[in-house]
Amino acid sequence: MAQKHNLAAIAAHADIHAEPPALRAPHVVDRTFELPRGLYVAMVGCYLTFLATTALAFAHAELIIPMAIFAFFIIAGFGLPTVWTKMAPDAPKKAMSWARFQRDGITALTGHNTAGAATVQVLILPALIVVWGLAVVTIAALVR
C-alpha cells in the first residue's frame, strides 16, 4: 500500500550531500550469450531444415508467404542478437571459442556442464523438431 509522505518526513530521512557521491565504475554488460557460435548456427540450421522439409513436402502457392515469414523470424531471432553482441567491440568479454568450450564446458544454474552435455541440452529441442517434421512428412506421404 502506498503512503503519502510530507516534505518534512522525507527531509528527516534523506541523505543530503554538498557534492554528488563519487561515480561508480561503469557497468560492464556481457553480450556473449556464453556459448560458441557453432551451437547457434546448428540451432538455426535445425529450424530452417524443419521449415524446408515441411515447405517442400506440402508445397503450395498459398504457403509461400507464411514460410517466408517463418524463415524471416528464425533468421531475425538469431541475427538480431548477433548484431547486438557486436555493438560494443571494445567489450572485455568475447564469445567463447569452440576449443575453450570443449576444454572448460560451461557453468549453468544446475552446476557445471561438459561441452557434450551442454551441446545435448542446447540442441535436443531443435533436433526433435526436425525429427517431428520428418515424421509428419512421412505420415502425410503414407496417407496420400
N, C-alpha and C positions, 0 to 999 in steps of 0.2 A: 504494500500500500504506500502511496506517495504522501509525503508530508510537505506542507508549505513552511519554509523557514524564513525568518525575518533577517534583515541585514546584520543586526547585532549578533545573532546566534552564529551566522556564517563567519563574521569577523573574529569571533572568540575562538573558533577552531581553525582558522586559516593560518597558513604559514606565509608571512609577508617578507619578501626579500628585497633589499635595496637594488641588487643586481640579479639578473636571471641566473639560475643554477648553471653550473658547467654543463656543456653539451656532452651527451653520451657519445660513445663510439657509434658510427653508422651501423645499422643493422645489415648483416650480410644475408642475402637471400640465396638459398640453394636451389638452383634451377635445373639440376641434372637429372632428376627422377631416379637416380641411383642404380639404374640398370644399363647395360650396354645397348647400343643402337640395334645390334643384331636381333635382339629379342623383340623390339618394337617392329622391325622390318618383317620378322616372322609372323607377328600378330596381324599386321596389315595384309601380308600375303595370304594368311588363312582366311581372313574375312573376304578379301577380293576373290579368292578361289571359290568360296561358297557362293558368292554373288555370280561369278562367271558360270559356275556349274548349273545353278538354277536358271540363269538367263538363257543359256544355250539349250537346256532341256525343255524349257517352257517358252521358247522363242515365239514372240507375238509382237506385232507392231504397237499394241497398246502398252506393252511393258517397257518400251524404250525410255520413256521419261522417268518412270519410277526407278528403274535400275540405274539410270544416270544420277538421279538424286541420291540413291543409296551409296553409290560409288563416291559421289562428291562428299557426303557426310563422313564416310570412312576415311577418305584421304584428308579432309579438313580436321577430323577428330584427332588424327595423329600429326598432321602437318602444322597446325597452329601451335601446339605445344613445342614442336621442334623449332619453330621460329622464335617462340618465347624464350627458349633456352639460350638462343644466340643474341638476345637483347643486351646482355652485359658481357662483352667479350673479355673484359679485364677481371671477371669474377675469379675468386681464388679457387673455386672448385670446378673441375672439368668432369665431363662424362666419364664413367668408368670404362676402361678398356676391357676387351674380351679376355686378355691374358690375366689382368688383375681380378676380374670376375671369377675366372677359373681357379685362380690361386686362393683368393680370400673368401669367395662367396659373399653373402650379404647377411645383415642382421635385421630381422623383422620384429614385430611385436611379440611373436611367439618364440623368438630365440634365433640362434644362428642357423642359416641355411647354406648348404654347399651349393655350388653352381648348378649341379644336376637337379637338386631338389627345387631350387628357385626357378629353374627353367621349366620343370614339370608344372609347378604351381602357376606360372605365368601363361604357359601355352596350352594347358589342359582344356580350358573352355574354347579357345579358337579352334583347336584340333577337333573337339567334339562337335562343334558347329559344322565343320567341313564333313565329318562322318555323317552327321544328321542330314546334311544336304545331299550327300551321295545316296543315303538310304531313301530319302524322299524321291529322288530322281529315279532310282531303281524300282521302287514300288510303282511309281507312275508309269514307267516303261512296261512293267509286267501287267498292269491293269489294262492298258490300251489295247 
